[in-house]
Amino acid sequence: MDPSEEVKSENESTPEPQPTEASEANQPDAAPAPPSDDTESEANADRDDHQFPDPSSLVAMAGMHLPTSQLIRVLLTVFDAHAWRSMGLVADHSGEVNLDLPAAQTSIDCLAFLLGKVETSLDPTEKRDIQRRLMDLRLNFVSKSKEA
């Protein structure tokens, strides 16, 4: 009897080898095996990481399809929210509160610059709202700067 035949007969009851990660990547229709209880949260986190692009890519992709004036309005909102988070007055997406005054100052400056670019095209209510938000940011920035 050939030694390779012995190995075959002994291994007949063993399951077929599982595909490697590289071969799984080439099979998009293949359903992944359900994770065990111990690794379920890790598997969900890994799946979420691969499922969603990073936020900067989303903004860049959306920006390519927006007229400039609408893109600037979106960026006004982005810089407004970033300034509040950077001053530690609003928690970030993970629930953490961080204080980064230089980043807050940059966001406030960008907001003021962008407002100057679209100010003439805004209706009076919109313009007043953005100016009020900018003033609130500046006052809170001064307050936070004195605390630090």
N, C-alpha and C positions, 0 to 999 in steps of 0.2 A: 504494500500500500504506500502510495506517495505521501510524504509529510504534508503537502499542501492540501490533500484530500482530507487528512485527519483534521486539520484546522477548519476546513469548510464544514465538516460534519459536526464539530464541536460548537461552531458559531451559528448554526442554522437557527437556533432558538433566540438569538440576540436580535434586537430591533435594528432596522437600517440606520445608518449614521444620519444625524441631524444636519441640516444645511448650515453652513457657516454664515457669518454676518455679511460677507461679500456676496455670497450667492443669494441671500435673502434680499439684499438691496436690488438685485437684478430681477426679482420677482415681485412686482408691485401688487399683483392680485392675490398673492399668498397671504392667508390670515395668520397673524402671529399667534404663537401658543399663549394661552392664558398664563399670567404671572402667578407665582406662588404667593402665599399670604405674606411672607417675609419681604419680598421684593416688589410688592404691588405698588407702593408709593414711589419707589425709585423708577419703576417701569413707566408709570404715569408721568412722572417728571421728565423722563427721557423722551417719551412720546410727545409731550407738550413742547419741548425744546425743538423738536424736529418739525412740528406741525405749523408753528407760527413764525413768520419772519420777524426780525428785530424791528422796533418802532421807527428807527431812523430810515430803514428801507421802505416802510409803509409810507412815511411822510414824503420821501423822495419819489416814490411811485405815484402817489396821489398828486404831488406837485407838478409832475410832467403833464397831467391832464387838466389842470386848472388854469383859467386865465390869471394873469399876474395879480390883478386887484383882489381876486378871491383867495389866492395863495397868501397874499400879505395879510388878509383878514384871519386866515387860519393861523398864521405864524404869530399874529398879535395874541391870540388865545394861548398858543403854546408858550410864548415867552412870559405871559401873565402867570400861568400856572407854574412855570419853572421858577419864577421869582419868589412866589409864595412858598414853594417847597424849599428853595435854597435858604430862605430866611428862617426855616424851621417852624413856620406857622401852619403848615399843612404836611401831613404824612405822605410819603411816597407810596408807590404801588405795593410795596411789601409791608407797609405799616410803620416803617421806621421814620423817625423825625431827625433830620440832619440840618446842621447850620453851616452854610458855606456863603459867607457874605460877599466875597469877590464874584462868585457865580451869580448871586442875586443882583449885584450891581450891573454886571454885564447884561443880564436878562432885562433889567429895567432900562438900560441904555438902548438895547435893541428894540424894545417896545416903543420907546420915545422916537427913535429913528424911523421905524416903520409907520408909526402914526403920522409923522410928518410927510411921509410919501403918499398916504391915501386920504389925508385929512380933507382935502377939497372934494373928494368923491363921496364922502360919507354924508348921510342925512343928519340933521342937527341932533336928533336923539341919540343916534349911534355914536356920533362924535363926542357928545357930552358924557356918555357912558364910558367910553374908552379913556377920556381925559380924567374922569373921576377915579377909575381903576388905577391909572398911572399915578395920580396924586396919592391915593391910598397906599400904593406900593412904596412911593418915596417917603411918606411919613413913617410907615412901619420900618423901612430900612434905617432911617435915622434913629428911631427908637431902639432897634436891635443893635445898631452900631454903638450906641451909648452903653448898652448892657454888656457888650463884649469887652 
